[in-house]
Amino acid sequence: MRLVYVIKKDDLNMTYKEILRKKLFLSSTLLSKLKSNGQIRFIPPIFSINQHPTVESIIELELKDVYSNIVPIKGSIDILFEDQFFLFVNKPSGIPSHPSKGHYFDTLANNVEWYLNSQGVTSHIINRLDKDTSGIVVFAKNSYFHSIVSSEFEKRTIEKTYIAVVDGILTKKSGFIEKPISRSNDGIKREINEDGDYAITYYEVVDYKNNYSILKLKPITGRTHQLRVHLASIGYPIVGDVLYGTGKNKNFPLLLHAYSMKFDFKLIERQYNITAPLPPYFSEFLGFELKL
């Protein structure tokens, strides 16, 4: 894949190096790699990336992708949106997002890898959901695009919204749950621990049904099992949560869904705002169709 950047008047106060870092979002490591591999071309040619450009000079990047170790497996995927940069998929509950011990060939990433390989590109998963959580998972079509958006996740500028049904009536209509989370001794579960990693979740009550609250959740941080641990810690476990729940409704799917994701892709100044419809078992459990 070739990326072409044309120098604008606003760029003239920067060196080529600064433009590569600030406008093309190249890390020092990637910049060094592209230079050494001859994957950056300047028109007209330059002597040093520390010099200043002229208007309408051109920078060309030849983006050769890295090989993926994910085995491509043909399977069904529910595509929410796709363009030349990203693929947004609606993951069903019960399927792992990415290969791990015991799940090397039966994950969403295996199916996406097969699908994208048919286009001549490789998948690069950006966000992961728990096996039992449904909703949006986004894949980049190049490691370069992946690195740009992943840095936004690290900066917490990605807006993610989840929908959950919890056991109990939350009388406080909105608020923050701010409790540190660490790995428990069994190695699978997480727990609230004052020595754990900082974690904060915003919640908002959308509706009630019998003795259940329907919540809109926004994880400010992104710890493993964060939403499930936080809600269980205040006495409102998510329906169907066999790890952190009370055992009630244990035969029902986890009612936690990654409903929407919004972020700005600075490389092309485009905003993505993607939503994934709720699985039908939400309305089956509630007895009505939830309007969001």
C-alpha positions in Angstrom: 0.0 0.0 0.0 1.3 3.4 -0.9 0.5 6.6 1.0 1.1 10.0 -0.6 1.3 13.2 1.4 1.5 16.6 -0.3 3.2 19.4 1.6 0.8 22.3 2.4 1.5 25.9 3.4 0.8 25.2 7.0 3.6 22.6 7.0 6.4 25.0 6.0 7.3 25.9 9.5 8.2 22.2 10.2 11.0 20.0 9.1 10.4 16.8 7.2 11.0 14.9 10.4 8.4 16.9 12.3 5.9 16.4 9.5 6.5 12.6 9.5 6.0 12.5 13.2 3.1 15.0 13.6 1.2 14.7 10.3 1.9 11.1 9.4 2.1 9.9 13.0 5.2 7.8 12.5 6.9 6.6 15.7 10.6 6.9 16.0 10.9 3.1 15.6 8.7 2.9 12.5 10.4 6.0 11.0 13.8 4.4 11.4 12.6 1.1 9.9 11.0 2.7 6.9 14.1 4.8 6.2 16.5 1.8 6.5 14.3 -0.2 4.2 14.0 2.5 1.6 10.2 2.8 2.1 10.2 6.6 2.2 10.5 8.7 -0.9 10.8 12.5 -1.1 9.9 14.4 -4.3 12.0 16.4 -5.0 14.9 14.4 -3.3 16.2 15.8 0.0 19.6 15.6 1.7 18.2 15.3 5.3 14.8 14.9 7.0 15.9 17.8 9.2 15.5 20.3 6.4 12.4 22.3 5.6 10.1 21.4 2.7 8.7 23.6 -0.1 5.0 23.8 -1.0 3.6 20.9 -2.9 6.7 18.7 -2.2 5.6 15.1 -1.8 6.3 12.4 0.7 5.6 8.8 -0.4 5.4 5.9 2.1 5.5 2.3 0.8 3.6 0.4 3.6 4.7 -3.2 3.4 2.7 -5.1 6.0 4.0 -7.6 8.5 3.1 -11.3 8.4 0.3 -12.4 10.8 0.7 -15.6 12.8 -3.1 -16.0 13.0 -4.3 -19.1 11.1 -7.0 -18.0 8.6 -10.2 -20.1 9.1 -13.2 -19.6 6.9 -16.3 -18.6 8.9 -19.2 -16.2 9.2 -18.6 -12.7 10.3 -21.2 -9.9 10.8 -19.7 -6.8 9.1 -20.9 -3.5 10.5 -18.7 -1.2 8.3 -15.6 -1.6 6.1 -13.3 0.7 4.1 -9.7 0.6 3.0 -8.4 1.2 6.5 -10.6 -0.7 8.9 -13.1 -3.5 9.3 -15.7 -3.3 12.1 -17.3 -6.6 13.1 -20.2 -7.4 15.4 -18.9 -10.3 17.6 -21.4 -12.7 19.0 -21.3 -13.9 22.6 -19.4 -17.2 23.1 -16.6 -16.6 20.6 -13.1 -15.5 21.6 -11.9 -12.3 20.0 -8.4 -13.5 19.5 -6.4 -16.8 19.7 -5.1 -17.8 23.1 -4.3 -21.0 24.9 -7.0 -23.6 24.0 -8.4 -21.4 21.3 -6.1 -21.2 18.3 -8.5 -21.9 15.5 -12.0 -20.9 16.7 -11.9 -17.2 17.2 -13.3 -14.1 15.5 -9.7 -13.1 14.5 -9.3 -16.5 12.6 -12.4 -15.8 10.5 -11.4 -12.1 9.9 -7.9 -13.2 8.8 -9.4 -15.5 6.2 -11.8 -12.8 5.0 -9.0 -10.1 4.7 -6.5 -12.5 3.2 -8.9 -12.8 0.3 -8.4 -9.1 -0.3 -4.6 -9.5 -0.1 -4.3 -7.8 3.3 -3.6 -9.0 6.9 -5.7 -8.4 10.0 -4.6 -6.4 13.0 -7.0 -6.5 15.9 -7.3 -3.2 17.7 -9.7 -3.9 20.6 -10.7 -7.2 22.2 -13.9 -8.3 24.0 -14.3 -11.0 26.6 -15.5 -14.3 25.1 -19.0 -13.9 26.5 -19.3 -10.2 25.6 -20.9 -9.3 22.3 -20.4 -6.2 20.1 -17.9 -4.2 18.2 -14.4 -5.4 17.4 -12.4 -3.3 15.0 -9.5 -4.6 12.8 -7.0 -2.5 11.0 -5.9 -3.5 7.5 -2.3 -2.5 8.0 0.0 -2.4 11.0 0.6 1.3 10.4 -3.1 2.2 10.7 -3.2 -0.1 13.8 -0.4 1.8 15.5 -2.2 5.2 14.9 -5.5 4.1 16.4 -3.9 2.0 19.2 -2.1 5.1 20.4 -5.5 6.8 20.7 -6.7 3.9 22.9 -3.7 4.4 25.1 -4.5 8.1 25.4 -8.2 7.2 26.2 -9.6 9.3 23.4 -11.7 6.5 22.0 -15.3 6.8 23.0 -16.8 3.3 23.7 -20.3 2.7 25.0 -21.6 -0.6 26.3 -25.2 -1.7 27.1 -25.7 -4.0 30.1 -28.6 -5.4 32.1 -27.7 -5.8 35.8 -29.4 -7.5 38.7 -31.0 -5.0 41.1 -32.4 -1.4 40.9 -29.7 1.3 40.8 -31.3 4.2 42.5 -28.5 6.6 41.7 -29.2 7.3 38.0 -25.6 8.0 37.0 -22.1 8.1 38.4 -18.6 6.8 38.3 -17.2 3.6 39.7 -13.5 4.3 40.5 -11.8 1.2 42.0 -8.4 -0.4 41.2 -8.4 -3.9 39.7 -5.9 -6.7 39.9 -5.6 -10.3 38.8 -6.9 -12.7 41.5 -5.0 -15.7 42.7 -6.8 -18.1 40.4 -5.3 -16.3 37.4 -8.6 -16.0 35.5 -10.8 -13.7 37.6 -10.1 -10.1 38.4 -10.8 -8.4 41.8 -10.9 -5.0 43.4 -7.6 -4.5 45.1 -6.1 -1.2 46.4 -2.7 -2.3 45.0 -4.3 -3.0 41.5 -4.3 -0.9 38.4 -6.3 2.3 38.3 -9.8 1.8 36.8 -12.8 4.0 36.3 -16.2 3.4 34.7 -19.1 5.8 34.0 -22.6 4.4 34.2 -26.0 5.8 33.4 -29.4 4.2 34.0 -31.4 3.9 30.7 -34.5 2.0 32.0 -35.8 -0.5 34.5 -37.5 -3.9 34.1 -38.9 -5.7 37.2 -35.8 -6.0 39.5 -33.3 -5.2 36.8 -31.5 -2.0 35.7 -30.6 -1.3 32.1 -27.3 0.6 31.9 -25.3 2.6 29.5 -21.6 2.1 30.4 -18.5 4.0 29.3 -15.2 2.5 30.4 -12.7 5.4 30.9 -9.9 2.9 31.4 -9.7 -0.5 29.7 -8.8 -3.2 32.3 -9.6 -6.9 31.8 -13.2 -7.6 32.9 -13.5 -4.0 34.1 -17.2 -3.5 33.6 -18.1 -6.9 35.1 -15.8 -6.4 38.2 -16.9 -2.9 38.8 -20.6 -3.6 38.7 -20.3 -6.7 40.8 -18.3 -4.8 43.4 -21.2 -2.3 44.0 -23.7 -5.2 44.3 -25.2 -5.1 40.7 -23.7 -8.0 38.8 -24.4 -8.3 35.1 -27.1 -10.8 34.2 -25.6 -14.0 32.9 -22.2 -13.4 34.4 -21.0 -16.8 35.7 -17.7 -15.4 36.9 -18.8 -12.4 39.0 -22.6 -13.0 39.3 -24.7 -14.7 42.0 -25.6 -17.7 39.9 -29.0 -16.3 39.0 -29.8 -16.5 35.3 -26.6 -18.5 34.8 -28.1 -20.3 31.8 -28.7 -17.0 30.0 -26.0 -15.3 27.8 -24.0 -12.4 29.4 -26.1 -9.3 28.9 -23.1 -7.1 28.1 -22.8 -5.6 24.6 -20.2 -3.3 23.1 -22.8 -1.0 21.5 -20.8 1.9 19.9 -17.4 3.1 19.2 -16.3 6.6 18.1 -12.8 7.9 17.2 -11.0 10.3 15.0 -8.6 8.8 12.5 -6.2 11.7 12.3 -4.3 10.5 9.3 -7.2 11.4 7.0 -9.2 13.6 9.4 -12.2 11.2 9.4 -14.4 10.4 12.3 -15.7 6.9 12.7 -18.9 6.4 14.7 -20.1 2.8 14.5 -22.9 1.1 16.3 -23.8 -2.6 16.7 -27.4 -3.7 17.2 -28.2 -5.5 20.4 -28.5 -9.3 20.2 -32.1 -10.6 20.2 -31.7 -12.2 23.6 -31.7 -8.8 25.2 -35.3 -8.1 24.2 -36.2 -11.8 25.0 -34.9 -11.3 28.5 -36.5 -7.9 29.0 -39.8 -8.6 27.3 -39.5 -5.5 25.1 -37.3 -4.0 22.4 -34.9 -1.6 24.0 -34.8 1.8 22.2 -31.4 3.5 22.4 
